Amino acid sequence: MTIRKTSRRNFIKVIGLGLAATTLTCSGIGYVATRAPDVETPTFTFGEENTTGYHILVTYATRAGSTAEIATAIGESLSQRGFVVDVRPVKDNPDLAGYQAVLMGSSVRMGNWLPEAITFIENNQSALVQTFIALFTVHLQNVDDDETSRAARLAYLNVIRPLLNGAEEVYFAGVMDFSRLSLLDRSISKMVGGVEADNRDWDKIRSWVPAALAQK
Ligand SMILES: Cc1cc2nc3c(=O)[nH]c(=O)nc-3n(C[C@H](O)[C@H](O)[C@H](O)COP(=O)(O)O)c2cc1C
């Protein structure tokens, strides 16, 4: 685990920092504090021969880039199973027409999927429920196997789950890289005991095949 349990003192510090941030946001300094380094949001198409007849969209939301890299790895590995796979950032608002399956992923911030990913699901709900959809979540806390940890990570999808009629879910450990964060996010992360780490399990990521696609 890369983020240690938050103590009461740290919690109070974070609240203090939040209030300070709110004040700062009302000034020019706020802009500097919340400005994150540019992050790449690449698009790819993998797979030339569609031996399965399935065209898959892997769409992702990221802030610091690690979910984009995970989406790319998923796309690449599925193409090796005979699927044609487009990898697209959610922010480009990909058109769902023509896909037999959509794999959608987001990193978690402050206990939730990124807002643009939630908005995409809300805006495309009727199309998404008519296609096969599976969800991947990238996060750093609540990665253990015990019931408490499991329940906490499942809660990251509490807003989304009711919109999607039992979509398959998978959870991947992510990355903490201070150089990819805004000053404010870096400060919050340090306050809650975050340490730099790349906890991605590439074997788990590359071997993920949603159950419905494993039969194809
Ligand atoms: C400001 C901030 C808040 C975060 N909040 C959570 C959280 O609530 N739960 C969690 O498990 N991980 C949390 N994380 C960890 C991120 O989910 C993790 O760093 C992820 O790999 C980021 O993905 P991205 O690089 O695609 O943005 C947080 C990270 C940051 C920087």
The ligand as an SDF file (V2000), in Angstrom:
LIG
                    3D

 31 33  0  0  0  0  0  0  0  0999 V2000
   -5.2170   13.9570   -5.0420 C   0  0  0  0  0  0  0  0  0  0  0  0
   -5.3010   12.4560   -5.1180 C   0  0  0  0  0  0  0  0  0  0  0  0
   -6.3900   11.7940   -4.5460 C   0  0  0  0  0  0  0  0  0  0  0  0
   -6.4740   10.4000   -4.5980 C   0  0  0  0  0  0  0  0  0  0  0  0
   -7.5430    9.7770   -4.0050 N   0  0  0  0  0  0  0  0  0  0  0  0
   -7.5760    8.4310   -3.9730 C   0  0  0  0  0  0  0  0  0  0  0  0
   -8.6380    7.7610   -3.3080 C   0  0  0  0  0  0  0  0  0  0  0  0
   -9.5830    8.3610   -2.7850 O   0  0  0  0  0  0  0  0  0  0  0  0
   -8.6010    6.3900   -3.2510 N   0  0  0  0  0  0  0  0  0  0  0  0
   -7.5830    5.6710   -3.8280 C   0  0  0  0  0  0  0  0  0  0  0  0
   -7.6030    4.4440   -3.7380 O   0  0  0  0  0  0  0  0  0  0  0  0
   -6.5930    6.2850   -4.5100 N   0  0  0  0  0  0  0  0  0  0  0  0
   -6.5530    7.6340   -4.5870 C   0  0  0  0  0  0  0  0  0  0  0  0
   -5.5530    8.2720   -5.2560 N   0  0  0  0  0  0  0  0  0  0  0  0
   -4.5700    7.4740   -5.9790 C   0  0  0  0  0  0  0  0  0  0  0  0
   -4.8420    7.4600   -7.4940 C   0  0  0  0  0  0  0  0  0  0  0  0
   -6.0390    6.7640   -7.7850 O   0  0  0  0  0  0  0  0  0  0  0  0
   -3.6530    6.7960   -8.1990 C   0  0  0  0  0  0  0  0  0  0  0  0
   -2.5370    7.6280   -8.0060 O   0  0  0  0  0  0  0  0  0  0  0  0
   -3.8900    6.5430   -9.6700 C   0  0  0  0  0  0  0  0  0  0  0  0
   -2.8550    5.7260  -10.1870 O   0  0  0  0  0  0  0  0  0  0  0  0
   -3.9390    7.8330  -10.4490 C   0  0  0  0  0  0  0  0  0  0  0  0
   -4.2820    7.5280  -11.7920 O   0  0  0  0  0  0  0  0  0  0  0  0
   -3.9360    8.5140  -12.9970 P   0  0  0  0  0  0  0  0  0  0  0  0
   -2.4090    8.5690  -13.0550 O   0  0  0  0  0  0  0  0  0  0  0  0
   -4.5140    7.8640  -14.1940 O   0  0  0  0  0  0  0  0  0  0  0  0
   -4.5400    9.8270  -12.6940 O   0  0  0  0  0  0  0  0  0  0  0  0
   -5.4650    9.6420   -5.2340 C   0  0  0  0  0  0  0  0  0  0  0  0
   -4.3790   10.3230   -5.8280 C   0  0  0  0  0  0  0  0  0  0  0  0
   -4.3020   11.7000   -5.7750 C   0  0  0  0  0  0  0  0  0  0  0  0
   -3.1150   12.3920   -6.4030 C   0  0  0  0  0  0  0  0  0  0  0  0
  1  2  1  0
  2  3  1  0
  2 30  2  0
  3  4  2  0
  4  5  1  0
  4 28  1  0
  5  6  2  0
  6  7  1  0
  6 13  1  0
  7  8  2  0
  7  9  1  0
  9 10  1  0
 10 11  2  0
 10 12  1  0
 12 13  2  0
 13 14  1  0
 14 15  1  0
 14 28  1  0
 15 16  1  0
 16 17  1  0
 16 18  1  0
 18 19  1  0
 18 20  1  0
 20 21  1  0
 20 22  1  0
 22 23  1  0
 23 24  1  0
 24 25  2  0
 24 26  1  0
 24 27  1  0
 28 29  2  0
 29 30  1  0
 30 31  1  0
M  END
$$$$
